[in-house]
Amino acid sequence: MKKTKKPQTINTLLGAGTSIEGTIEFNNTVRMDGNVKGKISSKQGTVIIGERAVVNAEIIVDVAIIMGEVNGTIHAKEKIEVYPPGRITGDIQAPVVLIQAGVVFNGNCFMKV
């Protein structure tokens, strides 16, 4: 029997209409639907960039799931997933990268294990 992975629980939500400037450090899972400018980092976490989010930041996490707009670099230790209507302007780096049809990506992609 195949084991299924438990769905991730969102521990923190930055809702639409929220604007943050600076450094965000977290563990577990964070969903962002507002505007963020600065740096987003986690040693053991997942960031979800929602459809309405606009992020101008350097992102360093385990897993990045992008559905909104990101301007900046993304470094993920495990994987990066990008779904429409996602838009990335900047370089991305992860061992596993998934970019769905309909996504706009302008940058370089590096896949290092």
PDB file as gemmi writes it, atoms N, CA and C in Angstrom:
CRYST1    1.000    1.000    1.000  90.00  90.00  90.00 P 1                      
ATOM      1  N   MET A   1       0.835  -1.176   0.000  1.00  0.00           N  
ATOM      2  CA  MET A   1       0.000   0.000   0.000  1.00  0.00           C  
ATOM      3  C   MET A   1       0.882   1.242   0.000  1.00  0.00           C  
ATOM      4  N   LYS A   2       0.550   2.199  -0.831  1.00  0.00           N  
ATOM      5  CA  LYS A   2       1.320   3.428  -0.958  1.00  0.00           C  
ATOM      6  C   LYS A   2       0.987   4.388   0.183  1.00  0.00           C  
ATOM      7  N   LYS A   3       2.028   4.901   0.816  1.00  0.00           N  
ATOM      8  CA  LYS A   3       1.822   5.881   1.878  1.00  0.00           C  
ATOM      9  C   LYS A   3       1.550   7.246   1.263  1.00  0.00           C  
ATOM     10  N   THR A   4       0.614   7.963   1.833  1.00  0.00           N  
ATOM     11  CA  THR A   4       0.337   9.309   1.359  1.00  0.00           C  
ATOM     12  C   THR A   4       0.878  10.307   2.361  1.00  0.00           C  
ATOM     13  N   LYS A   5       1.370  11.398   1.835  1.00  0.00           N  
ATOM     14  CA  LYS A   5       1.919  12.449   2.674  1.00  0.00           C  
ATOM     15  C   LYS A   5       0.781  13.266   3.273  1.00  0.00           C  
ATOM     16  N   LYS A   6       0.900  13.604   4.559  1.00  0.00           N  
ATOM     17  CA  LYS A   6      -0.126  14.419   5.201  1.00  0.00           C  
ATOM     18  C   LYS A   6      -0.168  15.807   4.572  1.00  0.00           C  
ATOM     19  N   PRO A   7      -1.363  16.374   4.396  1.00  0.00           N  
ATOM     20  CA  PRO A   7      -1.423  17.730   3.866  1.00  0.00           C  
ATOM     21  C   PRO A   7      -0.789  18.698   4.867  1.00  0.00           C  
ATOM     22  N   GLN A   8      -0.139  19.729   4.323  1.00  0.00           N  
ATOM     23  CA  GLN A   8       0.518  20.697   5.180  1.00  0.00           C  
ATOM     24  C   GLN A   8      -0.493  21.588   5.864  1.00  0.00           C  
ATOM     25  N   THR A   9      -0.214  21.892   7.121  1.00  0.00           N  
ATOM     26  CA  THR A   9      -1.040  22.809   7.881  1.00  0.00           C  
ATOM     27  C   THR A   9      -0.403  24.185   7.802  1.00  0.00           C  
ATOM     28  N   ILE A  10      -1.182  25.182   7.459  1.00  0.00           N  
ATOM     29  CA  ILE A  10      -0.673  26.549   7.400  1.00  0.00           C  
ATOM     30  C   ILE A  10      -0.648  27.098   8.819  1.00  0.00           C  
ATOM     31  N   ASN A  11       0.555  27.457   9.280  1.00  0.00           N  
ATOM     32  CA  ASN A  11       0.720  27.965  10.631  1.00  0.00           C  
ATOM     33  C   ASN A  11       0.557  29.473  10.712  1.00  0.00           C  
ATOM     34  N   THR A  12       0.897  30.180   9.631  1.00  0.00           N  
ATOM     35  CA  THR A  12       0.822  31.641   9.624  1.00  0.00           C  
ATOM     36  C   THR A  12       0.238  32.085   8.295  1.00  0.00           C  
ATOM     37  N   LEU A  13      -0.639  33.089   8.342  1.00  0.00           N  
ATOM     38  CA  LEU A  13      -1.256  33.635   7.136  1.00  0.00           C  
ATOM     39  C   LEU A  13      -1.076  35.140   7.134  1.00  0.00           C  
ATOM     40  N   LEU A  14      -0.496  35.653   6.052  1.00  0.00           N  
ATOM     41  CA  LEU A  14      -0.420  37.093   5.835  1.00  0.00           C  
ATOM     42  C   LEU A  14      -1.461  37.397   4.769  1.00  0.00           C  
ATOM     43  N   GLY A  15      -2.579  37.923   5.182  1.00  0.00           N  
ATOM     44  CA  GLY A  15      -3.719  38.085   4.300  1.00  0.00           C  
ATOM     45  C   GLY A  15      -3.580  39.186   3.272  1.00  0.00           C  
ATOM     46  N   ALA A  16      -4.507  39.169   2.311  1.00  0.00           N  
ATOM     47  CA  ALA A  16      -4.569  40.201   1.274  1.00  0.00           C  
ATOM     48  C   ALA A  16      -4.749  41.553   1.955  1.00  0.00           C  
ATOM     49  N   GLY A  17      -4.084  42.554   1.425  1.00  0.00           N  
ATOM     50  CA  GLY A  17      -4.160  43.885   2.024  1.00  0.00           C  
ATOM     51  C   GLY A  17      -3.078  44.144   3.057  1.00  0.00           C  
ATOM     52  N   THR A  18      -2.306  43.107   3.391  1.00  0.00           N  
ATOM     53  CA  THR A  18      -1.210  43.248   4.344  1.00  0.00           C  
ATOM     54  C   THR A  18       0.061  43.602   3.593  1.00  0.00           C  
ATOM     55  N   SER A  19       0.840  44.556   4.121  1.00  0.00           N  
ATOM     56  CA  SER A  19       2.130  44.917   3.542  1.00  0.00           C  
ATOM     57  C   SER A  19       3.188  44.811   4.619  1.00  0.00           C  
ATOM     58  N   ILE A  20       4.279  44.114   4.298  1.00  0.00           N  
ATOM     59  CA  ILE A  20       5.371  43.936   5.242  1.00  0.00           C  
ATOM     60  C   ILE A  20       6.672  44.248   4.536  1.00  0.00           C  
ATOM     61  N   GLU A  21       7.553  45.000   5.219  1.00  0.00           N  
ATOM     62  CA  GLU A  21       8.885  45.288   4.689  1.00  0.00           C  
ATOM     63  C   GLU A  21       9.900  44.883   5.738  1.00  0.00           C  
ATOM     64  N   GLY A  22      10.886  44.064   5.335  1.00  0.00           N  
ATOM     65  CA  GLY A  22      11.902  43.601   6.265  1.00  0.00           C  
ATOM     66  C   GLY A  22      12.201  42.133   6.063  1.00  0.00           C  
ATOM     67  N   THR A  23      12.651  41.492   7.139  1.00  0.00           N  
ATOM     68  CA  THR A  23      13.013  40.079   7.097  1.00  0.00           C  
ATOM     69  C   THR A  23      11.957  39.244   7.804  1.00  0.00           C  
ATOM     70  N   ILE A  24      11.492  38.198   7.143  1.00  0.00           N  
ATOM     71  CA  ILE A  24      10.538  37.266   7.737  1.00  0.00           C  
ATOM     72  C   ILE A  24      11.257  35.933   7.911  1.00  0.00           C  
ATOM     73  N   GLU A  25      11.357  35.461   9.145  1.00  0.00           N  
ATOM     74  CA  GLU A  25      11.947  34.160   9.437  1.00  0.00           C  
ATOM     75  C   GLU A  25      10.877  33.308  10.091  1.00  0.00           C  
ATOM     76  N   PHE A  26      10.781  32.045   9.673  1.00  0.00           N  
ATOM     77  CA  PHE A  26       9.707  31.194  10.186  1.00  0.00           C  
ATOM     78  C   PHE A  26      10.100  29.732  10.127  1.00  0.00           C  
ATOM     79  N   ASN A  27       9.303  28.892  10.794  1.00  0.00           N  
ATOM     80  CA  ASN A  27       9.361  27.434  10.687  1.00  0.00           C  
ATOM     81  C   ASN A  27       7.988  26.979  10.236  1.00  0.00           C  
ATOM     82  N   ASN A  28       7.875  25.765   9.787  1.00  0.00           N  
ATOM     83  CA  ASN A  28       6.616  25.167   9.345  1.00  0.00           C  
ATOM     84  C   ASN A  28       6.146  25.784   8.042  1.00  0.00           C  
ATOM     85  N   THR A  29       4.873  26.198   7.951  1.00  0.00           N  
ATOM     86  CA  THR A  29       4.302  26.674   6.694  1.00  0.00           C  
ATOM     87  C   THR A  29       3.686  28.053   6.850  1.00  0.00           C  
ATOM     88  N   VAL A  30       4.017  28.947   5.904  1.00  0.00           N  
ATOM     89  CA  VAL A  30       3.478  30.302   5.886  1.00  0.00           C  
ATOM     90  C   VAL A  30       2.837  30.533   4.522  1.00  0.00           C  
ATOM     91  N   ARG A  31       1.637  31.114   4.519  1.00  0.00           N  
ATOM     92  CA  ARG A  31       0.983  31.520   3.273  1.00  0.00           C  
ATOM     93  C   ARG A  31       0.934  33.042   3.251  1.00  0.00           C  
ATOM     94  N   MET A  32       1.331  33.606   2.109  1.00  0.00           N  
ATOM     95  CA  MET A  32       1.346  35.058   1.942  1.00  0.00           C  
ATOM     96  C   MET A  32       0.426  35.440   0.804  1.00  0.00           C  
ATOM     97  N   ASP A  33      -0.538  36.306   1.110  1.00  0.00           N  
ATOM     98  CA  ASP A  33      -1.450  36.810   0.089  1.00  0.00           C  
ATOM     99  C   ASP A  33      -1.354  38.324  -0.055  1.00  0.00           C  
ATOM    100  N   GLY A  34      -0.481  38.951   0.711  1.00  0.00           N  
ATOM    101  CA  GLY A  34      -0.305  40.402   0.656  1.00  0.00           C  
ATOM    102  C   GLY A  34       0.966  40.786  -0.068  1.00  0.00           C  
ATOM    103  N   ASN A  35       1.497  41.957   0.277  1.00  0.00           N  
ATOM    104  CA  ASN A  35       2.720  42.467  -0.329  1.00  0.00           C  
ATOM    105  C   ASN A  35       3.876  42.333   0.650  1.00  0.00           C  
ATOM    106  N   VAL A  36       4.996  41.807   0.163  1.00  0.00           N  
ATOM    107  CA  VAL A  36       6.177  41.609   1.003  1.00  0.00           C  
ATOM    108  C   VAL A  36       7.383  42.159   0.265  1.00  0.00           C  
ATOM    109  N   LYS A  37       8.231  42.908   0.991  1.00  0.00           N  
ATOM    110  CA  LYS A  37       9.458  43.441   0.425  1.00  0.00           C  
ATOM    111  C   LYS A  37      10.579  43.169   1.412  1.00  0.00           C  
ATOM    112  N   GLY A  38      11.649  42.502   0.963  1.00  0.00           N  
ATOM    113  CA  GLY A  38      12.771  42.229   1.846  1.00  0.00           C  
ATOM    114  C   GLY A  38      13.331  40.837   1.664  1.00  0.00           C  
ATOM    115  N   LYS A  39      13.307  40.044   2.742  1.00  0.00           N  
ATOM    116  CA  LYS A  39      13.865  38.694   2.717  1.00  0.00           C  
ATOM    117  C   LYS A  39      12.922  37.751   3.456  1.00  0.00           C  
ATOM    118  N   ILE A  40      12.736  36.550   2.890  1.00  0.00           N  
ATOM    119  CA  ILE A  40      11.907  35.511   3.500  1.00  0.00           C  
ATOM    120  C   ILE A  40      12.796  34.293   3.662  1.00  0.00           C  
ATOM    121  N   SER A  41      12.949  33.799   4.901  1.00  0.00           N  
ATOM    122  CA  SER A  41      13.824  32.645   5.086  1.00  0.00           C  
ATOM    123  C   SER A  41      13.294  31.695   6.145  1.00  0.00           C  
ATOM    124  N   SER A  42      13.665  30.419   5.942  1.00  0.00           N  
ATOM    125  CA  SER A  42      13.276  29.374   6.872  1.00  0.00           C  
ATOM    126  C   SER A  42      14.261  28.227   6.751  1.00  0.00           C  
ATOM    127  N   LYS A  43      14.667  27.670   7.883  1.00  0.00           N  
ATOM    128  CA  LYS A  43      15.560  26.517   7.862  1.00  0.00           C  
ATOM    129  C   LYS A  43      14.794  25.224   7.621  1.00  0.00           C  
ATOM    130  N   GLN A  44      13.525  25.178   8.013  1.00  0.00           N  
ATOM    131  CA  GLN A  44      12.697  23.988   7.834  1.00  0.00           C  
ATOM    132  C   GLN A  44      11.268  24.409   7.548  1.00  0.00           C  
ATOM    133  N   GLY A  45      11.029  25.023   6.412  1.00  0.00           N  
ATOM    134  CA  GLY A  45       9.678  25.500   6.186  1.00  0.00           C  
ATOM    135  C   GLY A  45       9.284  25.589   4.738  1.00  0.00           C  
ATOM    136  N   THR A  46       7.993  25.809   4.563  1.00  0.00           N  
ATOM    137  CA  THR A  46       7.378  25.957   3.247  1.00  0.00           C  
ATOM    138  C   THR A  46       6.740  27.330   3.177  1.00  0.00           C  
ATOM    139  N   VAL A  47       6.974  28.039   2.081  1.00  0.00           N  
ATOM    140  CA  VAL A  47       6.292  29.301   1.846  1.00  0.00           C  
ATOM    141  C   VAL A  47       5.337  29.103   0.678  1.00  0.00           C  
ATOM    142  N   ILE A  48       4.111  29.587   0.849  1.00  0.00           N  
ATOM    143  CA  ILE A  48       3.098  29.564  -0.207  1.00  0.00           C  
ATOM    144  C   ILE A  48       2.804  31.014  -0.559  1.00  0.00           C  
ATOM    145  N   ILE A  49       3.065  31.382  -1.799  1.00  0.00           N  
ATOM    146  CA  ILE A  49       2.792  32.727  -2.284  1.00  0.00           C  
ATOM    147  C   ILE A  49       1.465  32.659  -3.028  1.00  0.00           C  
ATOM    148  N   GLY A  50       0.421  33.220  -2.427  1.00  0.00           N  
ATOM    149  CA  GLY A  50      -0.929  33.142  -2.986  1.00  0.00           C  
ATOM    150  C   GLY A  50      -1.108  33.953  -4.256  1.00  0.00           C  
ATOM    151  N   GLU A  51      -2.216  33.740  -4.927  1.00  0.00           N  
ATOM    152  CA  GLU A  51      -2.501  34.355  -6.220  1.00  0.00           C  
ATOM    153  C   GLU A  51      -2.491  35.873  -6.186  1.00  0.00           C  
ATOM    154  N   ARG A  52      -2.881  36.486  -5.068  1.00  0.00           N  
ATOM    155  CA  ARG A  52      -2.955  37.947  -4.984  1.00  0.00           C  
ATOM    156  C   ARG A  52      -1.684  38.579  -4.421  1.00  0.00           C  
ATOM    157  N   ALA A  53      -0.707  37.767  -4.073  1.00  0.00           N  
ATOM    158  CA  ALA A  53       0.511  38.273  -3.436  1.00  0.00           C  
ATOM    159  C   ALA A  53       1.467  38.898  -4.448  1.00  0.00           C  
ATOM    160  N   VAL A  54       2.172  39.937  -3.982  1.00  0.00           N  
ATOM    161  CA  VAL A  54       3.265  40.540  -4.737  1.00  0.00           C  
ATOM    162  C   VAL A  54       4.457  40.559  -3.795  1.00  0.00           C  
ATOM    163  N   VAL A  55       5.487  39.792  -4.147  1.00  0.00           N  
ATOM    164  CA  VAL A  55       6.650  39.627  -3.283  1.00  0.00           C  
ATOM    165  C   VAL A  55       7.893  40.125  -4.011  1.00  0.00           C  
ATOM    166  N   ASN A  56       8.566  41.095  -3.409  1.00  0.00           N  
ATOM    167  CA  ASN A  56       9.839  41.607  -3.901  1.00  0.00           C  
ATOM    168  C   ASN A  56      10.870  41.239  -2.853  1.00  0.00           C  
ATOM    169  N   ALA A  57      11.419  40.029  -2.980  1.00  0.00           N  
ATOM    170  CA  ALA A  57      12.267  39.532  -1.901  1.00  0.00           C  
ATOM    171  C   ALA A  57      13.176  38.415  -2.373  1.00  0.00           C  
ATOM    172  N   GLU A  58      14.205  38.176  -1.564  1.00  0.00           N  
ATOM    173  CA  GLU A  58      15.026  36.986  -1.687  1.00  0.00           C  
ATOM    174  C   GLU A  58      14.348  35.935  -0.816  1.00  0.00           C  
ATOM    175  N   ILE A  59      14.095  34.748  -1.372  1.00  0.00           N  
ATOM    176  CA  ILE A  59      13.406  33.678  -0.651  1.00  0.00           C  
ATOM    177  C   ILE A  59      14.360  32.504  -0.492  1.00  0.00           C  
ATOM    178  N   ILE A  60      14.561  32.066   0.762  1.00  0.00           N  
ATOM    179  CA  ILE A  60      15.412  30.912   1.064  1.00  0.00           C  
ATOM    180  C   ILE A  60      14.614  29.985   1.984  1.00  0.00           C  
ATOM    181  N   VAL A  61      14.139  28.857   1.449  1.00  0.00           N  
ATOM    182  CA  VAL A  61      13.259  27.948   2.191  1.00  0.00           C  
ATOM    183  C   VAL A  61      13.531  26.502   1.785  1.00  0.00           C  
ATOM    184  N   ASP A  62      12.820  25.566   2.407  1.00  0.00           N  
ATOM    185  CA  ASP A  62      12.865  24.170   1.971  1.00  0.00           C  
ATOM    186  C   ASP A  62      12.012  23.983   0.715  1.00  0.00           C  
ATOM    187  N   VAL A  63      10.759  24.469   0.779  1.00  0.00           N  
ATOM    188  CA  VAL A  63       9.809  24.315  -0.324  1.00  0.00           C  
ATOM    189  C   VAL A  63       9.160  25.666  -0.604  1.00  0.00           C  
ATOM    190  N   ALA A  64       9.069  26.029  -1.888  1.00  0.00           N  
ATOM    191  CA  ALA A  64       8.375  27.251  -2.298  1.00  0.00           C  
ATOM    192  C   ALA A  64       7.267  26.873  -3.266  1.00  0.00           C  
ATOM    193  N   ILE A  65       6.045  27.302  -2.956  1.00  0.00           N  
ATOM    194  CA  ILE A  65       4.888  27.088  -3.827  1.00  0.00           C  
ATOM    195  C   ILE A  65       4.411  28.474  -4.245  1.00  0.00           C  
ATOM    196  N   ILE A  66       4.485  28.744  -5.538  1.00  0.00           N  
ATOM    197  CA  ILE A  66       4.231  30.090  -6.057  1.00  0.00           C  
ATOM    198  C   ILE A  66       2.979  30.086  -6.929  1.00  0.00           C  
ATOM    199  N   MET A  67       2.029  30.973  -6.593  1.00  0.00           N  
ATOM    200  CA  MET A  67       0.847  31.181  -7.422  1.00  0.00           C  
ATOM    201  C   MET A  67       0.652  32.668  -7.720  1.00  0.00           C  
ATOM    202  N   GLY A  68       1.432  33.512  -7.060  1.00  0.00           N  
ATOM    203  CA  GLY A  68       1.354  34.954  -7.239  1.00  0.00           C  
ATOM    204  C   GLY A  68       2.585  35.479  -7.949  1.00  0.00           C  
ATOM    205  N   GLU A  69       2.949  36.732  -7.663  1.00  0.00           N  
ATOM    206  CA  GLU A  69       4.065  37.390  -8.335  1.00  0.00           C  
ATOM    207  C   GLU A  69       5.270  37.466  -7.410  1.00  0.00           C  
ATOM    208  N   VAL A  70       6.416  37.003  -7.899  1.00  0.00           N  
ATOM    209  CA  VAL A  70       7.672  37.078  -7.149  1.00  0.00           C  
ATOM    210  C   VAL A  70       8.712  37.768  -8.015  1.00  0.00           C  
ATOM    211  N   ASN A  71       9.321  38.819  -7.459  1.00  0.00           N  
ATOM    212  CA  ASN A  71      10.436  39.510  -8.093  1.00  0.00           C  
ATOM    213  C   ASN A  71      11.623  39.343  -7.159  1.00  0.00           C  
ATOM    214  N   GLY A  72      12.563  38.499  -7.547  1.00  0.00           N  
ATOM    215  CA  GLY A  72      13.711  38.215  -6.705  1.00  0.00           C  
ATOM    216  C   GLY A  72      14.141  36.774  -6.855  1.00  0.00           C  
ATOM    217  N   THR A  73      15.143  36.379  -6.099  1.00  0.00           N  
ATOM    218  CA  THR A  73      15.665  35.023  -6.202  1.00  0.00           C  
ATOM    219  C   THR A  73      14.943  34.082  -5.254  1.00  0.00           C  
ATOM    220  N   ILE A  74      14.839  32.826  -5.677  1.00  0.00           N  
ATOM    221  CA  ILE A  74      14.253  31.778  -4.845  1.00  0.00           C  
ATOM    222  C   ILE A  74      15.254  30.634  -4.755  1.00  0.00           C  
ATOM    223  N   HIS A  75      15.671  30.295  -3.529  1.00  0.00           N  
ATOM    224  CA  HIS A  75      16.543  29.152  -3.269  1.00  0.00           C  
ATOM    225  C   HIS A  75      15.756  28.191  -2.388  1.00  0.00           C  
ATOM    226  N   ALA A  76      15.454  27.007  -2.906  1.00  0.00           N  
ATOM    227  CA  ALA A  76      14.717  26.006  -2.141  1.00  0.00           C  
ATOM    228  C   ALA A  76      15.580  24.763  -1.983  1.00  0.00           C  
ATOM    229  N   LYS A  77      15.648  24.248  -0.769  1.00  0.00           N  
ATOM    230  CA  LYS A  77      16.469  23.065  -0.509  1.00  0.00           C  
ATOM    231  C   LYS A  77      15.841  21.802  -1.069  1.00  0.00           C  
ATOM    232  N   GLU A  78      14.500  21.755  -1.167  1.00  0.00           N  
ATOM    233  CA  GLU A  78      13.809  20.554  -1.651  1.00  0.00           C  
ATOM    234  C   GLU A  78      13.176  20.753  -3.017  1.00  0.00           C  
ATOM    235  N   LYS A  79      12.260  21.749  -3.153  1.00  0.00           N  
ATOM    236  CA  LYS A  79      11.595  21.929  -4.449  1.00  0.00           C  
ATOM    237  C   LYS A  79      10.919  23.285  -4.560  1.00  0.00           C  
ATOM    238  N   ILE A  80      10.689  23.659  -5.813  1.00  0.00           N  
ATOM    239  CA  ILE A  80       9.923  24.857  -6.159  1.00  0.00           C  
ATOM    240  C   ILE A  80       8.794  24.405  -7.070  1.00  0.00           C  
ATOM    241  N   GLU A  81       7.566  24.810  -6.739  1.00  0.00           N  
ATOM    242  CA  GLU A  81       6.399  24.528  -7.574  1.00  0.00           C  
ATOM    243  C   GLU A  81       5.784  25.865  -7.965  1.00  0.00           C  
ATOM    244  N   VAL A  82       5.506  26.052  -9.255  1.00  0.00           N  
ATOM    245  CA  VAL A  82       4.912  27.300  -9.728  1.00  0.00           C  
ATOM    246  C   VAL A  82       3.657  26.967 -10.525  1.00  0.00           C  
ATOM    247  N   TYR A  83       2.531  27.566 -10.113  1.00  0.00           N  
ATOM    248  CA  TYR A  83       1.229  27.302 -10.732  1.00  0.00           C  
ATOM    249  C   TYR A  83       0.645  28.600 -11.278  1.00  0.00           C  
ATOM    250  N   PRO A  84      -0.170  28.524 -12.365  1.00  0.00           N  
ATOM    251  CA  PRO A  84      -0.797  29.727 -12.898  1.00  0.00           C  
ATOM    252  C   PRO A  84      -1.751  30.325 -11.867  1.00  0.00           C  
ATOM    253  N   PRO A  85      -1.846  31.609 -11.796  1.00  0.00           N  
ATOM    254  CA  PRO A  85      -1.271  32.628 -12.678  1.00  0.00           C  
ATOM    255  C   PRO A  85       0.084  33.150 -12.196  1.00  0.00           C  
ATOM    256  N   GLY A  86       0.919  32.293 -11.651  1.00  0.00           N  
ATOM    257  CA  GLY A  86       2.204  32.681 -11.087  1.00  0.00           C  
ATOM    258  C   GLY A  86       3.118  33.391 -12.068  1.00  0.00           C  
ATOM    259  N   ARG A  87       3.900  34.338 -11.520  1.00  0.00           N  
ATOM    260  CA  ARG A  87       4.861  35.107 -12.315  1.00  0.00           C  
ATOM    261  C   ARG A  87       6.141  35.227 -11.502  1.00  0.00           C  
ATOM    262  N   ILE A  88       7.258  34.829 -12.087  1.00  0.00           N  
ATOM    263  CA  ILE A  88       8.549  34.965 -11.417  1.00  0.00           C  
ATOM    264  C   ILE A  88       9.490  35.742 -12.320  1.00  0.00           C  
ATOM    265  N   THR A  89      10.086  36.791 -11.759  1.00  0.00           N  
ATOM    266  CA  THR A  89      11.144  37.531 -12.424  1.00  0.00           C  
ATOM    267  C   THR A  89      12.352  37.439 -11.516  1.00  0.00           C  
ATOM    268  N   GLY A  90      13.296  36.589 -11.898  1.00  0.00           N  
ATOM    269  CA  GLY A  90      14.480  36.368 -11.084  1.00  0.00           C  
ATOM    270  C   GLY A  90      14.941  34.930 -11.200  1.00  0.00           C  
ATOM    271  N   ASP A  91      16.067  34.646 -10.591  1.00  0.00           N  
ATOM    272  CA  ASP A  91      16.647  33.315 -10.675  1.00  0.00           C  
ATOM    273  C   ASP A  91      16.064  32.391  -9.621  1.00  0.00           C  
ATOM    274  N   ILE A  92      15.931  31.107  -9.984  1.00  0.00           N  
ATOM    275  CA  ILE A  92      15.445  30.099  -9.043  1.00  0.00           C  
ATOM    276  C   ILE A  92      16.441  28.952  -8.978  1.00  0.00           C  
ATOM    277  N   GLN A  93      16.514  28.305  -7.795  1.00  0.00           N  
ATOM    278  CA  GLN A  93      17.434  27.186  -7.617  1.00  0.00           C  
ATOM    279  C   GLN A  93      16.819  26.177  -6.663  1.00  0.00           C  
ATOM    280  N   ALA A  94      16.755  24.915  -7.115  1.00  0.00           N  
ATOM    281  CA  ALA A  94      16.235  23.817  -6.299  1.00  0.00           C  
ATOM    282  C   ALA A  94      16.572  22.503  -6.989  1.00  0.00           C  
ATOM    283  N   PRO A  95      16.639  21.394  -6.235  1.00  0.00           N  
ATOM    284  CA  PRO A  95      16.874  20.091  -6.868  1.00  0.00           C  
ATOM    285  C   PRO A  95      15.695  19.642  -7.727  1.00  0.00           C  
ATOM    286  N   VAL A  96      14.482  20.066  -7.364  1.00  0.00           N  
ATOM    287  CA  VAL A  96      13.265  19.711  -8.105  1.00  0.00           C  
ATOM    288  C   VAL A  96      12.511  20.997  -8.417  1.00  0.00           C  
ATOM    289  N   VAL A  97      12.170  21.201  -9.698  1.00  0.00           N  
ATOM    290  CA  VAL A  97      11.438  22.390 -10.120  1.00  0.00           C  
ATOM    291  C   VAL A  97      10.250  21.956 -10.963  1.00  0.00           C  
ATOM    292  N   LEU A  98       9.059  22.441 -10.607  1.00  0.00           N  
ATOM    293  CA  LEU A  98       7.835  22.163 -11.362  1.00  0.00           C  
ATOM    294  C   LEU A  98       7.238  23.493 -11.792  1.00  0.00           C  
ATOM    295  N   ILE A  99       7.141  23.713 -13.103  1.00  0.00           N  
ATOM    296  CA  ILE A  99       6.543  24.940 -13.629  1.00  0.00           C  
ATOM    297  C   ILE A  99       5.401  24.530 -14.549  1.00  0.00           C  
ATOM    298  N   GLN A 100       4.190  24.842 -14.153  1.00  0.00           N  
ATOM    299  CA  GLN A 100       2.994  24.471 -14.925  1.00  0.00           C  
ATOM    300  C   GLN A 100       2.822  25.388 -16.134  1.00  0.00           C  
ATOM    301  N   ALA A 101       2.093  24.913 -17.130  1.00  0.00           N  
ATOM    302  CA  ALA A 101       1.744  25.725 -18.298  1.00  0.00           C  
ATOM    303  C   ALA A 101       0.921  26.925 -17.831  1.00  0.00           C  
ATOM    304  N   GLY A 102       1.177  28.081 -18.422  1.00  0.00           N  
ATOM    305  CA  GLY A 102       0.455  29.291 -18.058  1.00  0.00           C  
ATOM    306  C   GLY A 102       1.216  30.188 -17.100  1.00  0.00           C  
ATOM    307  N   VAL A 103       2.350  29.724 -16.608  1.00  0.00           N  
ATOM    308  CA  VAL A 103       3.196  30.507 -15.703  1.00  0.00           C  
ATOM    309  C   VAL A 103       4.120  31.385 -16.540  1.00  0.00           C  
ATOM    310  N   VAL A 104       4.430  32.591 -16.044  1.00  0.00           N  
ATOM    311  CA  VAL A 104       5.410  33.458 -16.685  1.00  0.00           C  
ATOM    312  C   VAL A 104       6.676  33.403 -15.836  1.00  0.00           C  
ATOM    313  N   PHE A 105       7.793  32.989 -16.444  1.00  0.00           N  
ATOM    314  CA  PHE A 105       9.066  32.893 -15.745  1.00  0.00           C  
ATOM    315  C   PHE A 105      10.154  33.562 -16.567  1.00  0.00           C  
ATOM    316  N   ASN A 106      10.761  34.619 -16.030  1.00  0.00           N  
ATOM    317  CA  ASN A 106      11.861  35.326 -16.661  1.00  0.00           C  
ATOM    318  C   ASN A 106      13.049  35.291 -15.721  1.00  0.00           C  
ATOM    319  N   GLY A 107      14.009  34.452 -16.020  1.00  0.00           N  
ATOM    320  CA  GLY A 107      15.185  34.313 -15.175  1.00  0.00           C  
ATOM    321  C   GLY A 107      15.941  33.056 -15.534  1.00  0.00           C  
ATOM    322  N   ASN A 108      16.830  32.674 -14.648  1.00  0.00           N  
ATOM    323  CA  ASN A 108      17.616  31.458 -14.832  1.00  0.00           C  
ATOM    324  C   ASN A 108      17.182  30.417 -13.816  1.00  0.00           C  
ATOM    325  N   CYS A 109      17.249  29.152 -14.237  1.00  0.00           N  
ATOM    326  CA  CYS A 109      16.877  28.048 -13.364  1.00  0.00           C  
ATOM    327  C   CYS A 109      18.096  27.156 -13.167  1.00  0.00           C  
ATOM    328  N   PHE A 110      18.449  26.907 -11.902  1.00  0.00           N  
ATOM    329  CA  PHE A 110      19.572  26.046 -11.572  1.00  0.00           C  
ATOM    330  C   PHE A 110      19.030  24.887 -10.743  1.00  0.00           C  
ATOM    331  N   MET A 111      19.352  23.673 -11.179  1.00  0.00           N  
ATOM    332  CA  MET A 111      18.899  22.490 -10.460  1.00  0.00           C  
ATOM    333  C   MET A 111      20.110  21.761  -9.919  1.00  0.00           C  
ATOM    334  N   LYS A 112      20.372  21.938  -8.620  1.00  0.00           N  
ATOM    335  CA  LYS A 112      21.506  21.293  -7.959  1.00  0.00           C  
ATOM    336  C   LYS A 112      21.000  20.397  -6.860  1.00  0.00           C  
ATOM    337  N   VAL A 113      21.569  19.213  -6.782  1.00  0.00           N  
ATOM    338  CA  VAL A 113      21.171  18.253  -5.745  1.00  0.00           C  
ATOM    339  C   VAL A 113      21.950  18.528  -4.492  1.00  0.00           C  
TER     340      VAL A 113                                                      
END                                                                             
